[in-house]
């Protein structure tokens, strides 16, 4: 399942989201040419990725930030930027530009620290914006639990777009990360599930003051969990691909 858009229009231009996406793409393009050279890419990750054992020794603390702008391949980059694009604009709209940037960076660093706590002696490099973006998703869940999200479902030859509430999509995603967290070995590499789960919870907690400022439970009662403005309605046009008759 892939979220492709939400029905929650933003009231202001999300300059920080644009800048973060541009920074991630440009940085990825700056080193994608050495990814086939094991020696060069390993040295690059040693310098800029989170290596828990080094952080535990009190060195390379700057990698808590630099690692947030690195990705291991095109699909890793595209997937993260898609999630940031869908959920980030509304959180930037709610928080304001600079507070949203601060929220993103603090939550991303916090997610990295949670990963380090779960594997303090690991020598496996960890990269990606997933922890910070998970925090954005956690905040989105708190502020707009019933906002509608369009999901692309692909099951072998069955492809369909359908709409579900944000709390269903985000709840399923968080459940998958939690299951991955308790069933995988963080020292063995792979997906940094604890960074995802931890980032999500950090983002939700950091957004509680904003939620209370909007009225807390009264805000939910007033909006019924939906965005506090009219939702966007997409018009579905009929495909131009001709139907092939069966014989």
KEMARDO-111028 format. One line per 8 residues: number of its first residue (from 1); their letters; for each residue z, y, x negated of N, C-alpha, C, O. Coordinates in steps of 0.02 Angstrom, whole numbers, plus 50000, padded with zeros to 5 digits. Atoms other than C-alpha are relative to their C-alpha. Example, Ala and Ser with C-alpha at 12.3 -4.5 7.8 and 13.67 -1.06 7.14 Angstrom:
<zavos>
1> AS> 50000,49941,49955,50390,49775,49385,50000,50060,49955,50033,50059,49903; 49997,49941,50042,50357,49947,49316,50037,50055,50039,50045,50110,50014
</zavos>
This chain:
<zavos>
1> XXXXXXXX> 50000,49941,49958,50000,50000,50000,50000,50062,49956,50039,50067,49909; 50004,49939,50039,49952,50170,49933,50004,50060,50048,49963,50065,50093; 50000,49938,49960,50004,50337,50011,49942,50044,49977,49931,50052,49917; 50057,49958,50019,49852,50450,50016,50009,50073,50020,49974,50117,49994; 49987,49931,49979,49920,50606,50104,50057,49999,50050,50073,49948,50080; 49951,49993,49945,50056,50670,50218,49973,50052,50049,49922,50084,50037; 50020,49952,49947,50044,50776,50376,50045,50061,49999,50057,50092,50051; 49949,49949,50008,50165,50905,50308,49970,50057,49959,49977,50057,49897
9> XXXXXXXX> 50032,49946,50037,50071,51065,50261,50051,50044,49964,50106,50055,49989; 49957,49956,50039,50146,51178,50128,49987,50073,50018,49930,50092,50031; 50007,49930,49981,50179,51360,50165,49983,50046,49943,49968,50105,49953; 50017,49959,50058,50146,51421,49988,49961,49958,49950,49964,49896,49952; 50039,50035,50051,50032,51376,49844,50047,49967,49950,50089,50001,49921; 49954,50036,50045,50119,51242,49738,49979,50007,49927,49953,49959,49897; 50023,49987,50068,50086,51321,49569,50033,49953,49950,50000,49931,49902; 49965,50044,50048,50217,51214,49480,49971,49930,50003,49961,49898,49951
17> XXXXXXXX> 50031,50066,49994,50143,51053,49549,49932,49999,49966,49916,49953,49929; 50065,49996,50033,49970,51109,49493,50009,50000,49924,49973,49964,49888; 49989,49995,50072,50039,51153,49320,50023,49933,49971,50001,49914,49917; 49976,50064,50025,50130,50987,49302,49943,49949,49998,49938,49911,49950; 50057,50047,49999,49975,50888,49352,49953,50017,49942,49930,49972,49907; 50045,49980,50054,49868,50989,49231,50029,49982,49932,49993,49958,49889; 49968,50016,50064,49994,50966,49090,49997,49926,49986,49981,49905,49930; 50002,50072,50009,50004,50778,49117,49929,49976,49983,49921,49934,49939
25> XXXXXXXX> 50069,50021,50012,49814,50759,49123,49977,50022,49930,49948,49982,49894; 50023,49975,50064,49781,50869,48971,50034,49964,49942,50002,49949,49891; 49965,50036,50054,49915,50784,48866,49974,49929,49994,49965,49904,49938; 50028,50068,50002,49848,50613,48914,49932,50000,49965,49918,49957,49924; 50067,49995,50031,49671,50667,48864,50005,50012,49925,49960,49994,49887; 49993,49984,50071,49739,50726,48696,50011,49938,49957,49999,49940,49897; 49987,50060,50041,49788,50550,48642,49967,49937,50026,49975,49884,49996; 50031,50061,49972,49688,50430,48751,49952,49968,49950,49941,49908,49952
33> XXXXXXXX> 50048,50027,50048,49564,50412,48607,50031,49955,49947,49995,49918,49914; 49967,50043,50051,49694,50325,48495,50034,49940,50032,50068,49902,49998; 49964,50054,49967,49756,50202,48626,49976,49930,49980,50012,49881,49988; 50025,50065,50023,49646,50063,48556,50020,49985,49928,50007,49930,49903; 49978,50010,50068,49720,50086,48383,50076,49988,50002,50115,50034,50011; 49929,50018,49992,49887,49993,48385,50045,50038,49953,50100,50059,49973; 49958,49966,50048,49953,50076,48228,50012,50073,50020,50068,50097,50018; 49994,49929,49983,49918,50254,48285,50039,50010,50065,50081,50054,50069
41> XXXXXXXX> 49966,49989,49936,49976,50233,48465,50073,49981,49996,50115,50011,50028; 49929,50018,50009,50136,50145,48412,50038,50055,49964,50095,50070,49980; 49968,49944,50035,50174,50287,48292,50009,50059,50047,50060,50093,50046; 49997,49945,49951,50136,50413,48430,50057,49988,50048,50096,50034,50062; 49945,50015,49954,50254,50326,48551,50068,50003,49965,50117,50022,49996; 49937,49996,50037,50387,50313,48416,50024,50072,49996,50084,50086,49999; 49982,49930,50007,50382,50502,48398,50016,50034,50066,50058,50079,50068; 49996,49961,49938,50370,50554,48581,50025,49961,50061,50043,49993,50111
49> XXXXXXXX> 49974,50039,49944,50424,50410,48696,50075,49990,49993,50103,49996,49939; 49929,50018,50002,50602,50366,48743,50007,49931,49970,49977,49882,49994; 49981,50065,50028,50667,50227,48632,50077,49997,50006,50112,50029,49967; 49928,49998,49985,50841,50189,48701,50046,49993,49940,50097,50027,49936; 49956,50010,50058,50913,50128,48536,50006,50064,49959,50059,50078,49932; 49997,49937,50038,50868,50294,48452,50042,50051,50037,50083,50086,50006; 49960,49952,49962,50942,50398,48593,50074,49980,49996,50117,50024,49991; 49931,50024,50005,51100,50290,48586,50031,50019,49934,50092,50028,49929
57> XXXXXXXX> 49976,49980,50066,51113,50335,48402,50003,50076,49992,50021,50101,49939; 49995,49927,50002,51103,50520,48445,49941,50035,49968,49947,50093,49949; 50059,49969,50029,50928,50552,48377,49943,50001,50051,49945,49965,50101; 50060,49995,49958,50760,50598,48456,50017,50018,50072,49985,49992,50118; 49981,49981,49932,50845,50679,48606,49944,50036,50036,49940,50036,50097; 50056,49963,49969,50689,50784,48634,49952,49954,50037,49914,49977,50080; 50046,50046,49966,50597,50627,48690,50018,49990,50073,49978,49965,50112; 49983,50002,49929,50693,50635,48853,49954,50046,50040,49943,50035,50100
65> XXXXXXXX> 50047,49955,49968,50574,50778,48892,49927,49980,49986,49887,49976,50032; 50070,50014,50017,50415,50732,48797,49974,49937,50034,49915,49934,50052; 50022,50062,49969,50411,50557,48871,49977,50009,50072,49937,49969,50097; 50016,49988,49930,50396,50631,49046,49927,50021,50009,49901,50021,50065; 50069,49977,49996,50219,50692,49004,49951,49951,49969,49894,49968,49955; 50042,50052,50030,50151,50530,48931,49988,49944,50050,50031,49929,50092; 50017,50056,49956,50065,50386,49020,49963,49946,49961,49930,49961,49911; 50026,50057,50037,50008,50214,48967,49928,49981,50019,49903,49932,49991
73> XXXXXXXX> 50068,50016,49980,49836,50215,49050,49979,50043,50059,50019,50080,50087; 50027,49958,49945,49725,50294,49181,50034,49986,50066,50050,50032,50103; 49970,50016,49936,49801,50200,49328,50072,50024,50004,50095,50048,50056; 49931,49974,50003,49978,50245,49272,50000,50075,50014,50040,50100,50053; 50005,49928,49990,49927,50428,49264,49980,50018,50071,50012,50060,50103; 50026,49983,49934,49828,50432,49426,50052,49984,50054,50062,50024,50100; 49950,50017,49951,49964,50342,49524,50057,50050,50002,50077,50072,50056; 49945,49951,50002,50101,50460,49466,49978,50068,50027,50015,50099,50065
81> XXXXXXXX> 50023,49934,49977,49997,50617,49496,49986,50000,50074,49994,50051,50107; 50011,50004,49928,49950,50556,49670,50066,50009,50038,50069,50047,50086; 49935,49993,49967,50133,50538,49719,50026,50071,49993,50054,50098,50040; 49977,49931,50010,50174,50708,49643,49961,50048,50045,49990,50094,50073; 50042,49957,49958,50029,50787,49737,50020,49995,50074,50022,50046,50108; 49984,50009,49929,50080,50713,49905,50068,50029,50018,50075,50063,50068; 49931,49982,49981,50267,50747,49900,50026,50063,49964,50074,50093,49987; 49974,49944,50039,50288,50885,49771,49990,50068,50031,50033,50111,50025
89> XXXXXXXX> 50014,49933,49974,50207,51030,49863,50052,50022,50051,50072,50080,50053; 49951,49982,49948,50331,51023,50008,50069,50014,49969,50104,50058,49993; 49936,49987,50032,50482,51014,49893,49998,50066,49962,50047,50102,49961; 50007,49935,50033,50417,51161,49792,50002,50056,50052,50030,50109,50039; 49999,49952,49946,50390,51253,49956,50072,50013,50023,50091,50070,50037; 49931,49994,49976,50571,51220,50008,50045,50034,49947,50088,50074,49964; 49955,49977,50053,50650,51259,49839,49981,50067,49969,50024,50106,49949; 50025,49945,50040,50541,51395,49766,49974,49973,49934,49991,49918,49913
97> XXXXXXXX> 50037,50025,50059,50436,51382,49608,50047,49981,49942,50047,49924,49920; 49958,50014,50058,50563,51397,49467,50056,49950,50015,50068,49906,49973; 49950,50052,49985,50704,51301,49554,49970,49930,50004,50002,49882,49983; 50032,50066,49997,50582,51159,49587,49985,49974,49930,49996,49915,49917; 50013,50021,50069,50530,51155,49404,50064,49977,49966,50065,49926,49932; 49936,50020,50029,50713,51149,49351,50023,49934,50029,50047,49891,49992; 49983,50063,49966,50747,51012,49479,49961,49942,49970,49989,49889,49955; 50044,50052,50025,50599,50911,49415,50021,49979,49929,50026,49919,49915
105> XXXXXXXX> 49983,50016,50069,50650,50923,49232,50069,49968,49995,50078,49918,49960; 49932,50028,50003,50836,50891,49260,50000,49928,50027,50031,49884,49997; 50001,50067,49971,50801,50741,49372,49964,49951,49955,49984,49894,49949; 50036,50044,50045,50674,50671,49249,50042,49980,49940,50041,49922,49919; 49954,50016,50056,50799,50683,49106,50055,49952,50023,50072,49905,49988; 49948,50045,49973,50932,50603,49216,49975,49929,50010,50010,49881,49995; 50029,50067,49991,50816,50459,49259,49992,49965,49933,50004,49905,49928; 50006,50029,50067,50782,50433,49074,50067,49976,49974,50071,49923,49943
113> XXXXXXXX> 49933,50019,50024,50969,50428,49036,50024,49937,50036,50057,49895,50006; 49980,50060,49964,50997,50299,49173,49965,49939,49970,49996,49886,49962; 50035,50056,50033,50864,50189,49093,50033,49982,49934,50040,49923,49918; 49968,50013,50064,50950,50208,48925,50066,49964,50009,50083,49919,49971; 49935,50033,49987,51119,50159,48998,49990,49926,50016,50032,49885,49997; 50012,50070,49981,51042,49998,49066,49974,49958,49942,49978,49897,49943; 50026,50037,50057,50963,49952,48899,50012,50041,49936,49964,50062,49904; 49985,49953,50055,51053,50051,48762,49974,49979,49932,49964,50021,49889
121> XXXXXXXX> 50023,50023,50065,50992,49943,48619,49926,49984,49997,49902,49957,49947; 50071,50018,49997,50811,49924,48673,49958,50041,49951,49970,50100,49942; 50047,49967,50044,50673,49965,48549,49932,50009,50033,49884,50031,50001; 50063,49994,49963,50538,49964,48684,49990,50073,50021,50033,50100,50054; 50013,49931,49979,50459,50138,48707,49992,50005,50076,49963,49960,50107; 50006,49988,49929,50471,50208,48883,49967,50067,50011,49988,50118,49983; 50037,49938,49987,50349,50338,48949,49986,50006,50075,49991,49957,50112; 50021,49990,49932,50296,50414,49114,50041,50052,50037,50098,50065,50021
129> XXXXXXXX> 49968,49950,49958,50337,50545,49244,50033,49969,50061,50056,50005,50105; 49978,50034,49939,50394,50414,49369,50071,50018,50020,50085,50024,50080; 49931,49984,49982,50580,50455,49359,50006,50067,50034,50040,50073,50085; 49999,49933,49970,50553,50639,49396,49966,50000,50068,49991,50031,50115; 50035,50003,49936,50428,50600,49534,50040,49961,50051,50038,49978,50111; 49956,50036,49955,50548,50474,49609,50053,50047,50028,50072,50042,50087; 49951,49951,49977,50674,50617,49619,49970,50045,50054,50003,50062,50103; 50035,49961,49949,50546,50720,49715,49997,49961,50065,50006,49990,50119
137> XXXXXXXX> 50004,50042,49940,50526,50575,49835,50069,49993,50033,50073,49993,50095; 49933,50003,49972,50715,50561,49856,50017,50063,50038,50046,50060,50092; 49989,49937,49965,50725,50745,49901,49959,50005,50064,49983,50030,50114; 50044,49999,49941,50579,50726,50021,50030,49958,50056,50028,49978,50114; 49969,50042,49949,50668,50584,50110,50057,50036,50035,50065,50030,50096; 49944,49964,49970,50820,50693,50137,49976,50056,50046,50004,50067,50100; 50021,49941,49963,50724,50845,50198,49953,49984,50058,49955,50017,50110; 50052,50014,49949,50582,50766,50298,49995,49925,50014,49941,49896,50004
145> XXXXXXXX> 50002,50073,49993,50628,50586,50343,49947,49973,50048,49924,49917,50041; 50049,50024,49951,50507,50576,50489,49932,50033,49994,49890,50027,50038; 50067,49974,50012,50360,50669,50415,49951,49941,49997,49968,49888,49972; 50049,50055,49997,50203,50566,50441,49962,49995,49934,49940,50046,49906; 50036,50013,50063,50121,50486,50289,49945,49950,50015,49956,49898,50047; 50057,50047,49992,49949,50404,50288,50000,49951,49942,50003,49971,49884; 49997,50054,50049,49948,50237,50197,49933,49963,50000,49906,49946,50053; 50059,50042,50008,49796,50145,50130,50024,49929,49986,50055,49916,49934
153> XXXXXXXX> 49980,50070,50008,49825,49959,50153,49939,49959,49980,49887,49961,50013; 50054,50043,50025,49717,49838,50053,50026,49929,49994,50069,49915,49953; 49983,50071,50002,49734,49652,50086,49935,49960,49991,49903,49941,50040; 50061,50036,50018,49591,49564,49996,49939,50037,50030,49916,50086,50000; 50059,49968,49970,49445,49611,50113,50020,50045,50059,49976,50076,50089; 49977,49958,49944,49552,49700,50244,50023,50067,49973,50071,50070,49934; 49984,49933,50023,49559,49888,50215,50009,50044,50061,49966,50047,50105; 49986,49958,49941,49639,50008,50337,50047,50056,49981,50092,50048,49939
161> XXXXXXXX> 49954,49944,50008,49723,50179,50341,50042,50005,50063,50015,50007,50119; 49957,49992,49943,49874,50195,50454,50057,50047,49983,50069,50061,49924; 49950,49949,50009,50015,50319,50478,50069,49973,50016,50080,49939,50066; 49931,50022,49990,50201,50284,50459,50047,50058,49983,50027,50104,49947; 49952,49948,50019,50358,50393,50448,50018,49996,49926,50016,49942,49896; 49984,49999,50072,50408,50447,50273,50058,49954,49983,50057,49923,49930; 49941,50040,50018,50575,50357,50283,49982,49926,49994,50014,49889,49957; 50021,50070,50006,50484,50190,50307,49965,49990,49933,49982,49944,49895
169> XXXXXXXX> 50037,50007,50062,50364,50216,50163,50046,50007,49939,50044,49966,49893; 49955,49988,50056,50497,50287,50046,50055,49947,49996,50075,49928,49941; 49950,50053,49999,50626,50158,50100,49974,49936,49971,50008,49902,49933; 50030,50061,50028,50508,50015,50062,49990,50007,49925,50004,49961,49887; 50010,49988,50072,50465,50092,49894,50066,49994,49962,50069,49962,49909; 49936,50003,50034,50648,50115,49848,50027,49928,49999,50055,49907,49949; 49978,50070,49998,50688,49937,49903,49965,49958,49948,49996,49915,49916; 50037,50037,50051,50551,49870,49791,50025,50016,49930,50030,49972,49887
177> XXXXXXXX> 49975,49981,50066,50618,49969,49643,50069,49969,49988,50084,49946,49932; 49934,50029,50008,50795,49908,49674,49996,49925,49987,50031,49899,49944; 50008,50072,50012,50739,49727,49685,49975,49988,49929,49997,49941,49895; 50024,50006,50069,50644,49751,49523,50056,50014,49950,50058,49982,49897; 49945,49982,50046,50799,49830,49444,50047,49941,49989,50068,49928,49932; 49950,50054,50006,50913,49682,49481,49969,49934,49977,50005,49887,49960; 50032,50064,50016,50784,49547,49443,49963,50001,49933,49935,49950,49913; 50037,49996,50063,50708,49609,49280,50047,50018,49942,50103,50043,49953
185> XXXXXXXX> 49962,49985,50061,50771,49629,49102,49974,50065,49971,49918,50066,49945; 50024,49936,50026,50759,49813,49049,49986,49999,49926,49949,50042,49901; 50013,50005,50072,50760,49759,48866,49932,49970,49986,49907,49974,49930; 50062,50036,50012,50599,49662,48891,49938,50042,50011,49882,50018,50003; 50058,49957,49987,50487,49810,48933,49975,49992,50071,50011,49967,50114; 50027,50001,49933,50373,49823,49083,50018,50064,50038,50023,50117,50008; 49984,49942,49958,50417,49939,49228,50073,50019,49991,50117,49976,49991; 49931,49975,50007,50572,50048,49205,50029,50010,50070,50036,50066,50093
193> XXXXXXXX> 49978,49998,49931,50641,50004,49376,50063,50043,50009,50070,50079,50059; 49938,49962,49992,50813,50080,49345,49987,50074,49996,50022,50113,50029; 50018,49929,50003,50733,50246,49299,49972,50022,50067,49985,50078,50089; 50027,49983,49934,50639,50242,49465,50056,50005,50052,50061,50056,50087; 49946,50000,49951,50790,50195,49570,50049,50057,49987,50069,50092,50033; 49953,49947,50017,50904,50313,49476,49973,50069,50013,50008,50113,50038; 50030,49935,49987,50782,50457,49484,49999,50016,50074,50011,50074,50094; 50002,49990,49928,50764,50434,49672,50069,50023,50025,50073,50071,50064
201> XXXXXXXX> 49932,49983,49978,50953,50440,49698,50021,50069,49973,50052,50108,50009; 49985,49934,50029,50971,50589,49580,49967,50055,50041,49998,50106,50057; 50036,49949,49961,50839,50685,49676,50031,50011,50068,50036,50067,50092; 49968,49994,49934,50922,50648,49843,50065,50039,49994,50079,50083,50035; 49935,49966,50008,51092,50704,49778,49990,50074,49983,50024,50117,50011; 50012,49931,50019,51023,50863,49698,49975,50042,50058,49984,50103,50059; 50027,49963,49943,50941,50910,49863,50052,50008,50057,50038,50042,50106; 49949,49993,49948,51102,50895,49965,50020,50073,50012,50026,50093,50069
209> XXXXXXXX> 49985,49930,49987,51148,51079,49936,49946,50037,50039,49961,50078,50083; 50054,49970,49962,50976,51131,49998,50001,49978,50072,49991,50018,50118; 49996,50027,49932,50993,51018,50149,50057,50031,50039,50049,50048,50097; 49943,49968,49967,51165,51090,50188,49985,50073,50014,50007,50100,50065; 50018,49930,49989,51096,51266,50167,49956,50007,50062,49959,50057,50097; 50043,49999,49941,50967,51224,50301,50039,49981,50063,50013,49990,50119; 49959,50017,49942,51108,51164,50415,50026,49929,50000,50065,49911,50044; 49975,50069,50003,51139,50984,50363,49980,49960,50061,49921,49960,50080
217> XXXXXXXX> 50016,50039,49940,51150,50870,50516,49968,50042,50055,49927,50018,50093; 50029,49955,49950,51109,51021,50625,49926,50010,49987,49886,50018,50033; 50071,49993,50019,50946,51039,50529,49960,49940,50025,49906,49948,50053; 50033,50060,49974,50901,50859,50569,49996,50001,50076,49945,49982,50105; 50001,49997,49927,50951,50884,50751,49948,50049,50026,49916,50038,50077; 50047,49949,49979,50844,51039,50760,49927,49978,49990,49884,49993,50031; 50069,50021,50015,50690,50961,50681,49986,49928,50018,49929,49905,50016; 50006,50071,49985,50723,50780,50733,49971,49961,49940,49936,49911,49949
225> XXXXXXXX> 50024,50034,50060,50685,50732,50553,49929,50016,49980,49906,49994,49928; 50069,49980,50014,50510,50807,50560,50000,50065,49959,50051,50098,49956; 50004,49935,50032,50450,50955,50457,50015,50056,50050,50000,50049,50109; 49982,49946,49955,50512,51121,50529,49941,50045,50017,49950,50104,50031; 50060,49964,49982,50333,51175,50563,49949,49949,50027,49959,49889,50018; 50049,50048,49972,50182,51099,50652,49970,49956,49946,49951,49980,49893; 50031,50046,50047,50116,50945,50566,49924,50006,50003,49895,50023,50054; 50073,49998,50002,49937,50938,50510,49972,49937,50033,49999,49882,50024
233> XXXXXXXX> 50033,50057,49968,49824,50826,50612,49930,49993,49971,49888,50037,49978; 50065,50012,50031,49677,50750,50521,49952,49971,50051,49971,49929,50092; 50052,50026,49956,49517,50719,50614,49963,49944,49965,49937,49952,49910; 50035,50058,50028,49444,50548,50583,49929,49999,50026,49918,49994,50087; 50070,50002,49980,49255,50550,50584,49973,49930,49993,49996,49890,49952; 50030,50067,50001,49149,50397,50616,49961,49991,49935,49926,50036,49913; 50035,50015,50063,49081,50315,50459,49925,50003,50010,49899,49983,50062; 50074,49998,49998,48897,50344,50420,49969,49934,49976,49909,49925,49978
241> XXXXXXX> 50025,50064,50023,48884,50168,50351,49977,49959,50062,50018,49947,50106; 50024,50036,49941,48774,50071,50475,50031,49932,50006,50046,49899,49956; 49975,50068,49988,48840,49914,50554,49945,49949,49988,49887,49960,50007; 50048,50054,50013,48755,49753,50499,50008,49947,50054,50061,49916,50059; 49993,50049,49946,48720,49641,50649,50004,49929,49972,49974,49913,49921; 49994,50070,50020,48769,49459,50637,49948,49958,50036,49930,49973,50093; 50049,50045,49969,48644,49321,50671,50033,49934,50020,50000,49890,50047
</zavos>
